[in-house]
């Protein structure tokens, strides 16, 4: 695994969005790239739909 994320992406990302299949696919894609989940997901209701957030990190490479 590379020591840096692909495509110039940052090491830390906070994915947010409507709680739907599209959001789940975004998280799944990040995991497939090599990111790992960081902490628990968060959810809130904005009056129309549930909005979720999940932090992800690029793992440190052991040297």
PyMOL commands that set and color helices and strands:
alter all, ss='L'
color gray80, all
select helices_A, chain A and resi 6-8+21-33
alter helices_A, ss='H'
color red, helices_A
select strands_A, chain A and resi 12-18+35-45+50-58
alter strands_A, ss='S'
color yellow, strands_A
deselect
rebuild
show_as cartoon
